[in-house]
C-alpha cells in the first residue's frame, strides 16, 4: 500500500499532511467480513498508537481493481478476515508513535501545491506509470509508446507521464470511441479502438511496419499478444496486469526474431524488494504533480457509504481515470 500525507513522514503508499494532535474515540471503516460479499460500514473503536505507528486522518482513498480482487480472495495477498481493503490514501497526520522519528517507509509528504484529492490518485496509478516507463522500459524522448486500457487510471497516467514528462509519442488503445476521445484529450497523439478490429493492424496503419518502441499492457490475453506483435526492433513490453481476465503465453520466437524484451511489473512488490526504487517513483510522481507537469484524471468520487457502488462502477468498466472514496 502507498500513502501520501501532510506531516512528517509510513508501507502501503499513503500521502499525508501535518495536522494537530488528538483523535476521536471511534472511526468509520469499510470492512470485508466475508469474501465475495458487500463491504459493511462500521464504527470501529480506535486504540492507542503503538511506538512504531502513525495515526492519520484519511481524506480520500483510491479504488483499484486489486482491492476488488482482495475482497474476492483472488489476489496474491490474502489478509485475514475481517479487514479493511485499500492500497492508497491521502490525509493528515494526527499522532506519531514514540519510536517514530520519520515515516519514510509508508508515508510521503504532500507538497502544499498538491491538493489532497489529486494526491490520493497518485500512488498506484502514477507509481506504476513512472516505474513502467522510466525504470522498466527505459523510455527515451521521441519513442513511440503503445498503452492498452488507456482510459483507465493506469492508462491515463501512462499517457500523462509519457507525453508530458518523457516527451514520447503515445498511441492509446481502448475499447470504445468515447474512451479514445478521452485519451486524446489527455495527450495521446493517436488512438485505436480495439473492439473494432485487430490492434496490430491498426497500429501498423499508424506507424508502419517499423512498430512501436514500448508497449504498456494492463489487459492481457489477445490484446497483450497483439501489442507484443506491434513492437519494433529491440522494443520493450511491460506486463502490468490482466484486466481482461486471460493470461497469455509469450511466444518466445517473437522475442528472438526482433530482439524484443517482455518484462513484468508488480509495483507493490518493490516496497519489500527494492524500497529505494519504490520510494523514488512516489517522490517523482509528487514532484511532477507539484511542477504541473502531470494532472491526474479523477473520473468519479464516492462517499464511504457508497463504497460498494464504487466497486461496482469499476467492475462494470464504467470508470475512467481514478475512482476515489471521500471520507469528508
DOVO-551638 format. One record per residue (C-alpha): residue in three letters; residue number from 1; z, x, y. Coordinates in steps of 0.02 Angstrom, whole numbers. Example, Ala and Ser with C-alpha at 12.3 -4.5 7.8 and 13.67 -1.06 7.14 Angstrom:
<nodes>
NODE, ALA, 1, 390, 615, -225
NODE, SER, 2, 357, 684, -53
</nodes>
This chain:
<nodes>
NODE, UNK, 1, 0, 0, 0
NODE, UNK, 2, -25, 57, 178
NODE, UNK, 3, 58, 2, 338
NODE, UNK, 4, 41, 29, 521
NODE, UNK, 5, 191, 11, 633
NODE, UNK, 6, 256, 40, 805
NODE, UNK, 7, 401, 158, 790
NODE, UNK, 8, 450, 323, 706
NODE, UNK, 9, 354, 332, 554
NODE, UNK, 10, 334, 249, 262
NODE, UNK, 11, 176, 201, 36
NODE, UNK, 12, 79, 50, 38
NODE, UNK, 13, -14, 76, 206
NODE, UNK, 14, 85, -1, 345
NODE, UNK, 15, 61, 19, 530
NODE, UNK, 16, 209, -11, 645
NODE, UNK, 17, 279, -1, 820
NODE, UNK, 18, 456, 30, 875
NODE, UNK, 19, 569, -119, 912
NODE, UNK, 20, 754, -148, 944
NODE, UNK, 21, 887, -135, 808
NODE, UNK, 22, 950, -280, 704
NODE, UNK, 23, 883, -405, 580
NODE, UNK, 24, 911, -585, 528
NODE, UNK, 25, 1005, -639, 375
NODE, UNK, 26, 851, -713, 292
NODE, UNK, 27, 664, -688, 298
NODE, UNK, 28, 515, -786, 234
NODE, UNK, 29, 412, -716, 91
NODE, UNK, 30, 265, -771, -14
NODE, UNK, 31, 324, -746, -193
NODE, UNK, 32, 224, -735, -353
NODE, UNK, 33, 347, -803, -483
NODE, UNK, 34, 215, -840, -616
NODE, UNK, 35, 44, -761, -641
NODE, UNK, 36, -111, -867, -606
NODE, UNK, 37, -6, -995, -510
NODE, UNK, 38, 3, -1032, -322
NODE, UNK, 39, 121, -924, -220
NODE, UNK, 40, 282, -1004, -158
NODE, UNK, 41, 352, -980, 17
NODE, UNK, 42, 539, -949, 7
NODE, UNK, 43, 683, -896, 117
NODE, UNK, 44, 746, -731, 49
NODE, UNK, 45, 913, -654, 93
NODE, UNK, 46, 897, -482, 172
NODE, UNK, 47, 1000, -338, 105
NODE, UNK, 48, 1065, -181, 188
NODE, UNK, 49, 938, -45, 219
NODE, UNK, 50, 958, 96, 94
NODE, UNK, 51, 963, 277, 152
NODE, UNK, 52, 777, 310, 120
NODE, UNK, 53, 713, 140, 178
NODE, UNK, 54, 647, 65, 339
NODE, UNK, 55, 656, -118, 391
NODE, UNK, 56, 500, -186, 476
NODE, UNK, 57, 469, -350, 566
NODE, UNK, 58, 297, -393, 497
NODE, UNK, 59, 173, -473, 617
NODE, UNK, 60, 11, -475, 517
NODE, UNK, 61, -37, -444, 334
NODE, UNK, 62, -210, -410, 267
NODE, UNK, 63, -276, -513, 121
NODE, UNK, 64, -375, -413, -7
NODE, UNK, 65, -462, -464, -168
NODE, UNK, 66, -347, -341, -255
NODE, UNK, 67, -198, -449, -202
NODE, UNK, 68, -275, -596, -295
NODE, UNK, 69, -306, -490, -449
NODE, UNK, 70, -124, -432, -448
NODE, UNK, 71, -65, -612, -443
NODE, UNK, 72, -177, -649, -593
NODE, UNK, 73, -114, -499, -691
NODE, UNK, 74, -289, -424, -687
NODE, UNK, 75, -259, -271, -579
NODE, UNK, 76, -223, -91, -631
NODE, UNK, 77, -47, -104, -561
NODE, UNK, 78, 64, -242, -634
NODE, UNK, 79, 226, -267, -537
NODE, UNK, 80, 375, -352, -618
NODE, UNK, 81, 394, -538, -579
NODE, UNK, 82, 439, -607, -457
NODE, UNK, 83, 354, -502, -323
NODE, UNK, 84, 277, -517, -151
NODE, UNK, 85, 93, -463, -153
NODE, UNK, 86, 15, -362, -15
NODE, UNK, 87, -67, -195, 19
NODE, UNK, 88, -63, -180, 208
NODE, UNK, 89, 26, -248, 361
NODE, UNK, 90, 66, -212, 543
NODE, UNK, 91, 231, -240, 630
NODE, UNK, 92, 377, -164, 722
NODE, UNK, 93, 514, -52, 654
NODE, UNK, 94, 685, -135, 662
NODE, UNK, 95, 801, -20, 566
NODE, UNK, 96, 794, 152, 486
NODE, UNK, 97, 899, 216, 341
NODE, UNK, 98, 1023, 355, 369
NODE, UNK, 99, 920, 484, 274
NODE, UNK, 100, 757, 446, 362
NODE, UNK, 101, 702, 564, 499
NODE, UNK, 102, 518, 519, 495
NODE, UNK, 103, 423, 390, 393
NODE, UNK, 104, 260, 481, 369
NODE, UNK, 105, 242, 432, 185
NODE, UNK, 106, 206, 247, 214
NODE, UNK, 107, 206, 201, 398
NODE, UNK, 108, 85, 259, 530
NODE, UNK, 109, 121, 235, 713
NODE, UNK, 110, 5, 118, 806
NODE, UNK, 111, -62, 185, 971
NODE, UNK, 112, -19, 73, 1118
NODE, UNK, 113, -201, 30, 1150
NODE, UNK, 114, -223, -43, 974
NODE, UNK, 115, -163, -224, 955
NODE, UNK, 116, -56, -266, 803
NODE, UNK, 117, -186, -392, 746
NODE, UNK, 118, -325, -263, 738
NODE, UNK, 119, -208, -132, 666
NODE, UNK, 120, -174, -241, 513
NODE, UNK, 121, -361, -242, 475
NODE, UNK, 122, -374, -53, 467
NODE, UNK, 123, -283, 22, 315
NODE, UNK, 124, -376, -39, 161
NODE, UNK, 125, -549, -76, 230
NODE, UNK, 126, -565, 66, 355
NODE, UNK, 127, -464, 185, 249
NODE, UNK, 128, -590, 153, 109
NODE, UNK, 129, -739, 167, 226
NODE, UNK, 130, -683, 332, 301
NODE, UNK, 131, -640, 405, 131
NODE, UNK, 132, -803, 347, 52
NODE, UNK, 133, -917, 405, 191
NODE, UNK, 134, -831, 563, 252
NODE, UNK, 135, -732, 631, 105
NODE, UNK, 136, -832, 574, -48
NODE, UNK, 137, -1013, 556, 8
NODE, UNK, 138, -1005, 687, 147
NODE, UNK, 139, -1119, 580, 254
NODE, UNK, 140, -1213, 675, 388
NODE, UNK, 141, -1285, 614, 555
NODE, UNK, 142, -1457, 537, 535
NODE, UNK, 143, -1439, 500, 349
NODE, UNK, 144, -1476, 326, 283
NODE, UNK, 145, -1331, 229, 208
NODE, UNK, 146, -1351, 75, 98
NODE, UNK, 147, -1196, -35, 86
NODE, UNK, 148, -1180, -186, -29
NODE, UNK, 149, -1071, -340, 6
NODE, UNK, 150, -1099, -285, 184
NODE, UNK, 151, -1019, -437, 267
NODE, UNK, 152, -853, -414, 178
NODE, UNK, 153, -706, -320, 254
NODE, UNK, 154, -751, -154, 174
NODE, UNK, 155, -937, -178, 200
NODE, UNK, 156, -920, -211, 386
NODE, UNK, 157, -801, -64, 401
NODE, UNK, 158, -931, 49, 318
NODE, UNK, 159, -1062, -12, 441
NODE, UNK, 160, -944, 19, 586
NODE, UNK, 161, -894, 195, 535
NODE, UNK, 162, -1067, 248, 476
NODE, UNK, 163, -1153, 187, 634
NODE, UNK, 164, -1028, 218, 772
NODE, UNK, 165, -936, 372, 708
NODE, UNK, 166, -1057, 464, 595
NODE, UNK, 167, -1220, 413, 681
NODE, UNK, 168, -1301, 365, 517
NODE, UNK, 169, -1434, 232, 490
NODE, UNK, 170, -1369, 82, 392
NODE, UNK, 171, -1457, -41, 277
NODE, UNK, 172, -1339, -187, 246
NODE, UNK, 173, -1362, -286, 85
NODE, UNK, 174, -1282, -458, 72
NODE, UNK, 175, -1303, -621, -23
NODE, UNK, 176, -1355, -737, 120
NODE, UNK, 177, -1458, -739, 279
NODE, UNK, 178, -1304, -786, 380
NODE, UNK, 179, -1211, -633, 319
NODE, UNK, 180, -1364, -524, 352
NODE, UNK, 181, -1361, -586, 532
NODE, UNK, 182, -1178, -538, 550
NODE, UNK, 183, -1211, -365, 479
NODE, UNK, 184, -1349, -338, 608
NODE, UNK, 185, -1232, -394, 747
NODE, UNK, 186, -1105, -266, 688
NODE, UNK, 187, -1226, -120, 696
NODE, UNK, 188, -1336, -115, 540
NODE, UNK, 189, -1514, -60, 577
NODE, UNK, 190, -1589, -162, 433
NODE, UNK, 191, -1530, -295, 311
NODE, UNK, 192, -1575, -356, 137
NODE, UNK, 193, -1531, -524, 60
NODE, UNK, 194, -1516, -478, -124
NODE, UNK, 195, -1503, -659, -177
NODE, UNK, 196, -1689, -675, -138
NODE, UNK, 197, -1758, -536, -249
NODE, UNK, 198, -1747, -355, -301
NODE, UNK, 199, -1633, -246, -195
NODE, UNK, 200, -1727, -90, -247
NODE, UNK, 201, -1896, -161, -193
NODE, UNK, 202, -1825, -224, -28
NODE, UNK, 203, -1753, -52, 9
NODE, UNK, 204, -1919, 29, -37
NODE, UNK, 205, -2008, -80, 91
NODE, UNK, 206, -1886, -20, 224
NODE, UNK, 207, -1878, 168, 189
NODE, UNK, 208, -2025, 202, 73
NODE, UNK, 209, -2016, 292, -92
NODE, UNK, 210, -1901, 428, -24
NODE, UNK, 211, -1748, 315, -40
NODE, UNK, 212, -1577, 315, 43
NODE, UNK, 213, -1459, 463, 55
NODE, UNK, 214, -1296, 370, 24
NODE, UNK, 215, -1250, 204, -58
NODE, UNK, 216, -1077, 124, -49
NODE, UNK, 217, -1060, -12, -181
NODE, UNK, 218, -921, -140, -199
NODE, UNK, 219, -1016, -265, -308
NODE, UNK, 220, -1054, -179, -473
NODE, UNK, 221, -1169, -244, -611
NODE, UNK, 222, -1354, -258, -574
NODE, UNK, 223, -1327, -231, -387
NODE, UNK, 224, -1250, -61, -424
NODE, UNK, 225, -1395, -14, -537
NODE, UNK, 226, -1524, -61, -405
NODE, UNK, 227, -1428, 34, -272
NODE, UNK, 228, -1423, 185, -388
NODE, UNK, 229, -1611, 175, -413
NODE, UNK, 230, -1634, 166, -224
NODE, UNK, 231, -1561, 339, -196
NODE, UNK, 232, -1660, 484, -127
NODE, UNK, 233, -1666, 659, -200
NODE, UNK, 234, -1486, 726, -203
NODE, UNK, 235, -1423, 554, -150
NODE, UNK, 236, -1243, 501, -174
NODE, UNK, 237, -1175, 333, -229
NODE, UNK, 238, -990, 289, -213
NODE, UNK, 239, -918, 153, -326
NODE, UNK, 240, -783, 60, -229
NODE, UNK, 241, -762, -99, -332
NODE, UNK, 242, -835, -233, -444
NODE, UNK, 243, -828, -392, -339
NODE, UNK, 244, -971, -465, -441
NODE, UNK, 245, -863, -459, -597
NODE, UNK, 246, -977, -345, -701
NODE, UNK, 247, -958, -159, -731
NODE, UNK, 248, -1124, -71, -759
NODE, UNK, 249, -1154, 82, -868
NODE, UNK, 250, -1229, 229, -775
NODE, UNK, 251, -1399, 284, -842
NODE, UNK, 252, -1368, 471, -845
NODE, UNK, 253, -1553, 512, -848
NODE, UNK, 254, -1568, 449, -669
NODE, UNK, 255, -1433, 569, -613
NODE, UNK, 256, -1529, 712, -692
NODE, UNK, 257, -1705, 669, -634
NODE, UNK, 258, -1658, 650, -450
NODE, UNK, 259, -1509, 768, -447
NODE, UNK, 260, -1404, 624, -382
NODE, UNK, 261, -1215, 602, -388
NODE, UNK, 262, -1118, 447, -440
NODE, UNK, 263, -934, 451, -393
NODE, UNK, 264, -787, 332, -391
NODE, UNK, 265, -663, 291, -255
NODE, UNK, 266, -492, 216, -291
NODE, UNK, 267, -420, 229, -115
NODE, UNK, 268, -239, 188, -157
NODE, UNK, 269, -229, 324, -290
NODE, UNK, 270, -248, 457, -158
NODE, UNK, 271, -73, 413, -98
NODE, UNK, 272, 0, 488, -257
NODE, UNK, 273, -132, 618, -299
NODE, UNK, 274, -182, 686, -130
NODE, UNK, 275, -71, 618, 7
NODE, UNK, 276, -140, 729, 147
NODE, UNK, 277, -313, 654, 118
NODE, UNK, 278, -241, 478, 109
NODE, UNK, 279, -144, 503, 269
NODE, UNK, 280, -291, 581, 359
NODE, UNK, 281, -401, 428, 327
NODE, UNK, 282, -275, 312, 408
NODE, UNK, 283, -246, 429, 553
NODE, UNK, 284, -435, 440, 580
NODE, UNK, 285, -454, 250, 575
NODE, UNK, 286, -315, 229, 704
NODE, UNK, 287, -391, 364, 814
NODE, UNK, 288, -566, 289, 804
NODE, UNK, 289, -495, 119, 850
NODE, UNK, 290, -395, 188, 995
NODE, UNK, 291, -551, 276, 1060
NODE, UNK, 292, -650, 114, 1050
NODE, UNK, 293, -774, 188, 926
NODE, UNK, 294, -739, 55, 794
NODE, UNK, 295, -699, -130, 811
NODE, UNK, 296, -627, -218, 657
NODE, UNK, 297, -703, -389, 623
NODE, UNK, 298, -569, -518, 585
NODE, UNK, 299, -652, -667, 505
NODE, UNK, 300, -503, -783, 483
NODE, UNK, 301, -316, -789, 517
NODE, UNK, 302, -199, -900, 413
NODE, UNK, 303, -15, -939, 433
NODE, UNK, 304, 105, -879, 299
NODE, UNK, 305, 122, -1059, 237
NODE, UNK, 306, -67, -1058, 211
NODE, UNK, 307, -70, -902, 101
NODE, UNK, 308, -143, -997, -48
NODE, UNK, 309, -282, -1064, 65
NODE, UNK, 310, -316, -886, 120
NODE, UNK, 311, -330, -831, -62
NODE, UNK, 312, -450, -974, -97
NODE, UNK, 313, -552, -929, 56
NODE, UNK, 314, -580, -755, -17
NODE, UNK, 315, -608, -816, -196
NODE, UNK, 316, -742, -939, -140
NODE, UNK, 317, -830, -799, -45
NODE, UNK, 318, -816, -891, 120
NODE, UNK, 319, -738, -741, 205
NODE, UNK, 320, -824, -616, 317
NODE, UNK, 321, -733, -462, 377
NODE, UNK, 322, -545, -454, 361
NODE, UNK, 323, -436, -606, 321
NODE, UNK, 324, -261, -595, 393
NODE, UNK, 325, -95, -685, 371
NODE, UNK, 326, 2, -710, 534
NODE, UNK, 327, 190, -716, 524
NODE, UNK, 328, 217, -751, 709
</nodes>
